Amino acid sequence: MADQPLKAHFAETVTLPDGRNVRVMAYPDGSIRFRVDGLPYVLTEAYLTGDATKDRAILKISPGKQGSSAAYNYVEELEKRNGQ
């Protein structure tokens, strides 16, 4: 029988100043999941092994479009979405 997906034992949503929501979920196996509203994103920075002295990992996502490294101007994109 296939393993059942783990249920998050912690979840919290943060609303950013521009109205986007970021949800962070933690699971019993130690994994962490992020859900971000808004534009498509591209991964622009990842330090997954962390800094041995600080024991951290860093992930950065930036607004982007398929095939691009990052959106050229996030403010312009927001204005288009909001019809300004």
MOPAC internal coordinates of N, CA, C and O (Angstrom, degrees):
PM7 1SCF
backbone

  N    0.0000 0     0.00 0     0.00 0    0    0    0
  C    1.4522 1     0.00 0     0.00 0    1    0    0
  C    1.5194 1   109.15 1     0.00 0    2    1    0
  O    1.2310 1   120.50 1   -40.43 1    3    2    1
  N    1.3003 1   116.65 1   139.57 1    3    2    1
  C    1.4752 1   121.28 1  -178.82 1    5    3    2
  C    1.5303 1   110.33 1   -67.34 1    6    5    3
  O    1.2310 1   121.63 1   -31.84 1    7    6    5
  N    1.3244 1   114.48 1   148.16 1    7    6    5
  C    1.4613 1   119.32 1   176.74 1    9    7    6
  C    1.5221 1   109.76 1   -64.01 1   10    9    7
  O    1.2310 1   121.40 1   -38.94 1   11   10    9
  N    1.3082 1   114.93 1   141.06 1   11   10    9
  C    1.4606 1   120.18 1   175.74 1   13   11   10
  C    1.5239 1   108.85 1   -79.83 1   14   13   11
  O    1.2310 1   119.72 1   -37.34 1   15   14   13
  N    1.3442 1   118.14 1   142.66 1   15   14   13
  C    1.4628 1   119.32 1   177.97 1   17   15   14
  C    1.5270 1   110.20 1   -63.80 1   18   17   15
  O    1.2310 1   121.48 1   -36.57 1   19   18   17
  N    1.3158 1   114.78 1   143.43 1   19   18   17
  C    1.4634 1   119.71 1   178.42 1   21   19   18
  C    1.5197 1   110.27 1   -70.72 1   22   21   19
  O    1.2310 1   120.96 1   -34.43 1   23   22   21
  N    1.3052 1   115.77 1   145.57 1   23   22   21
  C    1.4613 1   120.41 1   173.99 1   25   23   22
  C    1.5229 1   107.61 1   -94.45 1   26   25   23
  O    1.2310 1   121.25 1   -41.35 1   27   26   25
  N    1.3204 1   115.21 1   138.65 1   27   26   25
  C    1.4613 1   120.21 1   178.84 1   29   27   26
  C    1.5273 1   109.18 1   -64.10 1   30   29   27
  O    1.2310 1   120.79 1   -42.97 1   31   30   29
  N    1.3315 1   116.09 1   137.03 1   31   30   29
  C    1.4599 1   119.10 1   175.46 1   33   31   30
  C    1.5315 1   111.17 1  -100.68 1   34   33   31
  O    1.2310 1   120.81 1   179.18 1   35   34   33
  N    1.3287 1   116.05 1    -0.82 1   35   34   33
  C    1.4632 1   121.96 1   174.33 1   37   35   34
  C    1.5146 1   107.47 1  -148.97 1   38   37   35
  O    1.2310 1   120.35 1   -43.08 1   39   38   37
  N    1.3190 1   116.95 1   136.92 1   39   38   37
  C    1.4655 1   121.36 1   175.12 1   41   39   38
  C    1.5183 1   108.22 1  -152.57 1   42   41   39
  O    1.2310 1   121.39 1   -46.09 1   43   42   41
  N    1.3177 1   114.95 1   133.91 1   43   42   41
  C    1.4571 1   119.63 1   178.03 1   45   43   42
  C    1.5251 1   109.04 1  -145.71 1   46   45   43
  O    1.2310 1   121.10 1   -39.80 1   47   46   45
  N    1.3292 1   115.49 1   140.20 1   47   46   45
  C    1.4557 1   121.61 1   178.35 1   49   47   46
  C    1.5157 1   109.65 1  -108.65 1   50   49   47
  O    1.2310 1   121.27 1   -45.39 1   51   50   49
  N    1.3295 1   115.17 1   134.61 1   51   50   49
  C    1.4593 1   122.09 1   176.87 1   53   51   50
  C    1.5219 1   106.83 1  -117.12 1   54   53   51
  O    1.2310 1   120.45 1   -48.73 1   55   54   53
  N    1.3327 1   116.74 1   131.27 1   55   54   53
  C    1.4587 1   121.07 1   175.99 1   57   55   54
  C    1.5191 1   108.39 1   -97.73 1   58   57   55
  O    1.2310 1   120.94 1   -56.85 1   59   58   57
  N    1.3349 1   115.80 1   123.15 1   59   58   57
  C    1.4565 1   121.68 1   179.74 1   61   59   58
  C    1.5267 1   110.09 1   -78.77 1   62   61   59
  O    1.2310 1   119.81 1   -19.34 1   63   62   61
  N    1.3415 1   117.96 1   160.66 1   63   62   61
  C    1.4615 1   120.91 1  -178.42 1   65   63   62
  C    1.5295 1   114.15 1   -55.38 1   66   65   63
  O    1.2310 1   119.61 1   151.44 1   67   66   65
  N    1.3327 1   118.36 1   -28.56 1   67   66   65
  C    1.4713 1   120.02 1  -179.72 1   69   67   66
  C    1.5282 1   112.83 1   -88.30 1   70   69   67
  O    1.2310 1   120.16 1  -175.03 1   71   70   69
  N    1.3277 1   117.30 1     4.97 1   71   70   69
  C    1.4594 1   121.41 1   176.10 1   73   71   70
  C    1.5113 1   115.77 1    98.24 1   74   73   71
  O    1.2310 1   119.73 1   167.37 1   75   74   73
  N    1.3257 1   118.11 1   -12.63 1   75   74   73
  C    1.4696 1   119.84 1   177.53 1   77   75   74
  C    1.5203 1   109.29 1   -68.21 1   78   77   75
  O    1.2310 1   121.10 1   -30.21 1   79   78   77
  N    1.3309 1   115.50 1   149.79 1   79   78   77
  C    1.4588 1   120.82 1   176.32 1   81   79   78
  C    1.5180 1   109.92 1  -109.87 1   82   81   79
  O    1.2310 1   121.11 1   -39.73 1   83   82   81
  N    1.3168 1   115.49 1   140.27 1   83   82   81
  C    1.4649 1   122.45 1   174.34 1   85   83   82
  C    1.5222 1   106.07 1  -120.48 1   86   85   83
  O    1.2310 1   120.46 1   -55.50 1   87   86   85
  N    1.3105 1   116.73 1   124.50 1   87   86   85
  C    1.4588 1   121.33 1   178.57 1   89   87   86
  C    1.5190 1   108.29 1  -111.84 1   90   89   87
  O    1.2310 1   121.04 1   -48.92 1   91   90   89
  N    1.3198 1   115.61 1   131.08 1   91   90   89
  C    1.4621 1   122.50 1   178.63 1   93   91   90
  C    1.5233 1   107.46 1  -114.24 1   94   93   91
  O    1.2310 1   121.11 1   -51.02 1   95   94   93
  N    1.3341 1   115.48 1   128.98 1   95   94   93
  C    1.4549 1   120.69 1   179.05 1   97   95   94
  C    1.5275 1   109.17 1  -126.11 1   98   97   95
  O    1.2310 1   120.61 1   -43.71 1   99   98   97
  N    1.3202 1   116.44 1   136.29 1   99   98   97
  C    1.4661 1   121.94 1   177.40 1  101   99   98
  C    1.5221 1   108.45 1  -115.67 1  102  101   99
  O    1.2310 1   121.10 1   -36.61 1  103  102  101
  N    1.3268 1   115.50 1   143.39 1  103  102  101
  C    1.4532 1   121.88 1  -175.29 1  105  103  102
  C    1.5254 1   110.52 1  -119.14 1  106  105  103
  O    1.2310 1   120.64 1   -24.40 1  107  106  105
  N    1.3422 1   116.39 1   155.60 1  107  106  105
  C    1.4690 1   120.34 1  -177.61 1  109  107  106
  C    1.5270 1   114.47 1   -58.90 1  110  109  107
  O    1.2310 1   119.88 1   156.16 1  111  110  109
  N    1.3439 1   117.84 1   -23.84 1  111  110  109
  C    1.4684 1   119.70 1  -179.93 1  113  111  110
  C    1.5306 1   112.53 1   -82.34 1  114  113  111
  O    1.2310 1   120.16 1  -177.67 1  115  114  113
  N    1.3493 1   117.29 1     2.33 1  115  114  113
  C    1.4653 1   121.11 1   179.39 1  117  115  114
  C    1.5176 1   114.04 1    95.51 1  118  117  115
  O    1.2310 1   120.10 1   174.19 1  119  118  117
  N    1.3260 1   117.42 1    -5.81 1  119  118  117
  C    1.4654 1   119.52 1  -179.09 1  121  119  118
  C    1.5323 1   110.23 1   -78.67 1  122  121  119
  O    1.2310 1   121.49 1   -22.09 1  123  122  121
  N    1.3267 1   114.76 1   157.91 1  123  122  121
  C    1.4570 1   122.70 1  -179.77 1  125  123  122
  C    1.5241 1   107.28 1  -130.54 1  126  125  123
  O    1.2310 1   121.12 1   -41.57 1  127  126  125
  N    1.3121 1   115.45 1   138.43 1  127  126  125
  C    1.4670 1   120.77 1   179.88 1  129  127  126
  C    1.5247 1   108.46 1  -125.39 1  130  129  127
  O    1.2310 1   120.78 1   -38.83 1  131  130  129
  N    1.3355 1   116.12 1   141.17 1  131  130  129
  C    1.4566 1   122.36 1   179.06 1  133  131  130
  C    1.5274 1   108.79 1  -121.06 1  134  133  131
  O    1.2310 1   120.57 1   -42.59 1  135  134  133
  N    1.3159 1   116.51 1   137.41 1  135  134  133
  C    1.4584 1   121.14 1   173.30 1  137  135  134
  C    1.5232 1   107.07 1  -125.26 1  138  137  135
  O    1.2310 1   120.54 1   -53.25 1  139  138  137
  N    1.3296 1   116.58 1   126.75 1  139  138  137
  C    1.4619 1   121.75 1  -175.44 1  141  139  138
  C    1.5219 1   108.82 1  -124.54 1  142  141  139
  O    1.2310 1   120.67 1   -51.96 1  143  142  141
  N    1.3437 1   116.32 1   128.04 1  143  142  141
  C    1.4618 1   121.39 1   175.77 1  145  143  142
  C    1.5192 1   109.69 1   -79.22 1  146  145  143
  O    1.2310 1   120.62 1   -18.63 1  147  146  145
  N    1.3107 1   116.42 1   161.37 1  147  146  145
  C    1.4622 1   120.25 1   172.59 1  149  147  146
  C    1.5083 1   112.93 1   113.96 1  150  149  147
  O    1.2310 1   122.31 1    29.64 1  151  150  149
  N    1.2871 1   113.18 1  -150.36 1  151  150  149
  C    1.4618 1   121.59 1  -176.39 1  153  151  150
  C    1.5221 1   112.24 1   -61.80 1  154  153  151
  O    1.2310 1   120.43 1   -13.40 1  155  154  153
  N    1.3285 1   116.79 1   166.60 1  155  154  153
  C    1.4669 1   117.58 1   166.92 1  157  155  154
  C    1.5319 1   108.45 1   -64.11 1  158  157  155
  O    1.2310 1   120.49 1   -30.54 1  159  158  157
  N    1.2805 1   116.67 1   149.46 1  159  158  157
  C    1.4677 1   122.23 1  -177.74 1  161  159  158
  C    1.5168 1   110.67 1  -121.84 1  162  161  159
  O    1.2310 1   121.28 1   -23.54 1  163  162  161
  N    1.3115 1   115.15 1   156.46 1  163  162  161
  C    1.4590 1   121.62 1   171.13 1  165  163  162
  C    1.5251 1   107.31 1  -124.36 1  166  165  163
  O    1.2310 1   121.24 1   -34.54 1  167  166  165
  N    1.3109 1   115.24 1   145.46 1  167  166  165
  C    1.4592 1   120.46 1   176.60 1  169  167  166
  C    1.5165 1   107.57 1   -76.24 1  170  169  167
  O    1.2310 1   120.29 1   -61.32 1  171  170  169
  N    1.3344 1   117.05 1   118.68 1  171  170  169
  C    1.4595 1   120.57 1  -176.42 1  173  171  170
  C    1.5199 1   112.94 1  -110.89 1  174  173  171
  O    1.2310 1   120.37 1   167.58 1  175  174  173
  N    1.3201 1   116.90 1   -12.42 1  175  174  173
  C    1.4645 1   119.18 1   179.89 1  177  175  174
  C    1.5243 1   107.99 1  -156.25 1  178  177  175
  O    1.2310 1   120.53 1   -44.37 1  179  178  177
  N    1.3253 1   116.59 1   135.63 1  179  178  177
  C    1.4599 1   120.40 1   177.15 1  181  179  178
  C    1.5228 1   109.84 1  -150.85 1  182  181  179
  O    1.2310 1   121.28 1   -63.07 1  183  182  181
  N    1.2976 1   115.15 1   116.93 1  183  182  181
  C    1.4649 1   122.31 1   172.09 1  185  183  182
  C    1.5192 1   105.54 1  -114.96 1  186  185  183
  O    1.2310 1   121.02 1   -94.37 1  187  186  185
  N    1.3245 1   115.65 1    85.63 1  187  186  185
  C    1.4549 1   120.22 1  -172.64 1  189  187  186
  C    1.5172 1   113.53 1   -83.38 1  190  189  187
  O    1.2310 1   120.22 1   156.32 1  191  190  189
  N    1.3016 1   117.19 1   -23.68 1  191  190  189
  C    1.4624 1   118.39 1   176.68 1  193  191  190
  C    1.5079 1   110.41 1   -83.38 1  194  193  191
  O    1.2310 1   121.10 1   166.02 1  195  194  193
  N    1.3223 1   115.51 1   -13.98 1  195  194  193
  C    1.4590 1   119.82 1   177.21 1  197  195  194
  C    1.5025 1   112.44 1    73.63 1  198  197  195
  O    1.2310 1   121.76 1     6.27 1  199  198  197
  N    1.2915 1   114.24 1  -173.73 1  199  198  197
  C    1.4585 1   123.35 1   176.40 1  201  199  198
  C    1.5190 1   106.22 1  -103.87 1  202  201  199
  O    1.2310 1   120.39 1   -63.06 1  203  202  201
  N    1.3116 1   116.87 1   116.94 1  203  202  201
  C    1.4643 1   120.96 1  -174.39 1  205  203  202
  C    1.5243 1   113.04 1   -55.61 1  206  205  203
  O    1.2310 1   120.31 1   148.57 1  207  206  205
  N    1.3365 1   117.02 1   -31.43 1  207  206  205
  C    1.4673 1   118.98 1  -179.34 1  209  207  206
  C    1.5290 1   112.04 1   -79.09 1  210  209  207
  O    1.2310 1   120.54 1   156.32 1  211  210  209
  N    1.3408 1   116.57 1   -23.68 1  211  210  209
  C    1.4682 1   119.96 1  -178.23 1  213  211  210
  C    1.5279 1   112.57 1  -110.16 1  214  213  211
  O    1.2310 1   120.15 1   167.71 1  215  214  213
  N    1.3346 1   117.31 1   -12.29 1  215  214  213
  C    1.4629 1   122.87 1   178.45 1  217  215  214
  C    1.5257 1   111.82 1    53.57 1  218  217  215
  O    1.2310 1   120.09 1  -124.16 1  219  218  217
  N    1.3445 1   117.42 1    55.84 1  219  218  217
  C    1.4577 1   122.67 1   179.54 1  221  219  218
  C    1.5179 1   111.16 1  -134.24 1  222  221  219
  O    1.2310 1   121.80 1   -25.05 1  223  222  221
  N    1.3034 1   114.15 1   154.95 1  223  222  221
  C    1.4639 1   121.42 1   169.62 1  225  223  222
  C    1.5234 1   106.49 1  -117.56 1  226  225  223
  O    1.2310 1   120.75 1   -31.65 1  227  226  225
  N    1.3258 1   116.17 1   148.35 1  227  226  225
  C    1.4631 1   121.15 1  -179.43 1  229  227  226
  C    1.5223 1   108.27 1  -127.97 1  230  229  227
  O    1.2310 1   120.82 1   -47.96 1  231  230  229
  N    1.3328 1   116.04 1   132.04 1  231  230  229
  C    1.4580 1   122.25 1   174.29 1  233  231  230
  C    1.5182 1   107.87 1  -126.38 1  234  233  231
  O    1.2310 1   120.52 1   -41.64 1  235  234  233
  N    1.3252 1   116.60 1   138.36 1  235  234  233
  C    1.4607 1   120.93 1   176.16 1  237  235  234
  C    1.5163 1   107.71 1  -132.06 1  238  237  235
  O    1.2310 1   121.31 1   -52.02 1  239  238  237
  N    1.3391 1   115.11 1   127.98 1  239  238  237
  C    1.4517 1   119.97 1   173.52 1  241  239  238
  C    1.5227 1   107.41 1  -116.61 1  242  241  239
  O    1.2310 1   121.22 1   -34.04 1  243  242  241
  N    1.3219 1   115.26 1   145.96 1  243  242  241
  C    1.4561 1   121.10 1  -179.25 1  245  243  242
  C    1.5193 1   108.61 1  -127.34 1  246  245  243
  O    1.2310 1   120.21 1   -30.08 1  247  246  245
  N    1.3479 1   117.20 1   149.92 1  247  246  245
  C    1.4590 1   118.69 1   175.96 1  249  247  246
  C    1.5236 1   109.03 1   -57.64 1  250  249  247
  O    1.2310 1   120.31 1   -45.89 1  251  250  249
  N    1.2935 1   117.01 1   134.11 1  251  250  249
  C    1.4591 1   120.05 1  -178.78 1  253  251  250
  C    1.5028 1   111.61 1  -158.59 1  254  253  251
  O    1.2310 1   121.69 1    -9.91 1  255  254  253
  N    1.2833 1   114.36 1   170.09 1  255  254  253
  C    1.4629 1   120.96 1   178.36 1  257  255  254
  C    1.5243 1   108.22 1  -118.74 1  258  257  255
  O    1.2310 1   120.88 1   -19.45 1  259  258  257
  N    1.3109 1   115.93 1   160.55 1  259  258  257
  C    1.4485 1   120.37 1  -179.56 1  261  259  258
  C    1.5226 1   109.89 1   -55.21 1  262  261  259
  O    1.2310 1   120.66 1   -51.43 1  263  262  261
  N    1.3137 1   116.35 1   128.57 1  263  262  261
  C    1.4533 1   121.17 1   177.92 1  265  263  262
  C    1.5140 1   114.41 1    86.96 1  266  265  263
  O    1.2310 1   119.96 1   177.47 1  267  266  265
  N    1.3525 1   117.67 1    -2.53 1  267  266  265
  C    1.4619 1   118.71 1   179.94 1  269  267  266
  C    1.5104 1   109.63 1  -111.90 1  270  269  267
  O    1.2310 1   120.96 1   -17.34 1  271  270  269
  N    1.3093 1   115.76 1   162.66 1  271  270  269
  C    1.4561 1   119.23 1   178.33 1  273  271  270
  C    1.5174 1   111.23 1   -84.47 1  274  273  271
  O    1.2310 1   119.41 1   152.67 1  275  274  273
  N    1.3113 1   118.74 1   -27.33 1  275  274  273
  C    1.4692 1   122.92 1   175.62 1  277  275  274
  C    1.5177 1   108.41 1  -173.16 1  278  277  275
  O    1.2310 1   120.87 1   -22.84 1  279  278  277
  N    1.3381 1   115.94 1   157.16 1  279  278  277
  C    1.4650 1   119.60 1   178.96 1  281  279  278
  C    1.5129 1   109.31 1   -63.02 1  282  281  279
  O    1.2310 1   120.91 1   -38.73 1  283  282  281
  N    1.3255 1   115.86 1   141.27 1  283  282  281
  C    1.4636 1   120.32 1  -175.95 1  285  283  282
  C    1.5224 1   111.23 1   -70.24 1  286  285  283
  O    1.2310 1   119.93 1   144.85 1  287  286  285
  N    1.3364 1   117.74 1   -35.15 1  287  286  285
  C    1.4537 1   119.31 1   179.73 1  289  287  286
  C    1.5136 1   108.89 1  -153.96 1  290  289  287
  O    1.2310 1   120.77 1   -78.92 1  291  290  289
  N    1.3046 1   116.13 1   101.08 1  291  290  289
  C    1.4587 1   122.03 1  -175.89 1  293  291  290
  C    1.5260 1   111.50 1   -62.32 1  294  293  291
  O    1.2310 1   119.51 1   142.39 1  295  294  293
  N    1.3200 1   118.53 1   -37.61 1  295  294  293
  C    1.4649 1   121.78 1   179.98 1  297  295  294
  C    1.5273 1   110.11 1   -62.54 1  298  297  295
  O    1.2310 1   119.83 1   135.85 1  299  298  297
  N    1.3263 1   117.92 1   -44.15 1  299  298  297
  C    1.4619 1   120.96 1   177.80 1  301  299  298
  C    1.5230 1   111.06 1   -61.35 1  302  301  299
  O    1.2310 1   120.14 1   139.26 1  303  302  301
  N    1.3136 1   117.34 1   -40.74 1  303  302  301
  C    1.4546 1   121.48 1   179.73 1  305  303  302
  C    1.5242 1   110.57 1   -63.59 1  306  305  303
  O    1.2310 1   119.76 1   137.05 1  307  306  305
  N    1.3157 1   118.06 1   -42.95 1  307  306  305
  C    1.4584 1   121.07 1   177.47 1  309  307  306
  C    1.5146 1   111.68 1   -62.56 1  310  309  307
  O    1.2310 1   120.51 1   138.82 1  311  310  309
  N    1.3380 1   116.63 1   -41.18 1  311  310  309
  C    1.4650 1   120.61 1   179.33 1  313  311  310
  C    1.5330 1   110.47 1   -62.25 1  314  313  311
  O    1.2310 1   120.18 1   140.10 1  315  314  313
  N    1.3419 1   117.26 1   -39.90 1  315  314  313
  C    1.4619 1   120.60 1   178.50 1  317  315  314
  C    1.5233 1   110.60 1   -63.45 1  318  317  315
  O    1.2310 1   120.64 1   137.30 1  319  318  317
  N    1.3243 1   116.38 1   -42.70 1  319  318  317
  C    1.4626 1   121.09 1  -179.60 1  321  319  318
  C    1.5164 1   111.36 1   -65.03 1  322  321  319
  O    1.2310 1   120.35 1   143.22 1  323  322  321
  N    1.3127 1   116.93 1   -36.78 1  323  322  321
  C    1.4638 1   121.36 1  -177.57 1  325  323  322
  C    1.5192 1   112.72 1   -89.33 1  326  325  323
  O    1.2310 1   119.91 1  -177.26 1  327  326  325
  N    1.3394 1   117.77 1     2.74 1  327  326  325
  C    1.4406 1   122.44 1   176.74 1  329  327  326
  C    1.5341 1   114.51 1    67.88 1  330  329  327
  O    1.2310 1   120.63 1  -148.16 1  331  330  329
  N    1.3061 1   116.41 1    31.84 1  331  330  329
  C    1.4792 1   120.55 1  -178.83 1  333  331  330
  C    1.5021 1   110.66 1   -95.64 1  334  333  331
  O    1.2310 1   120.10 1   180.00 1  335  334  333

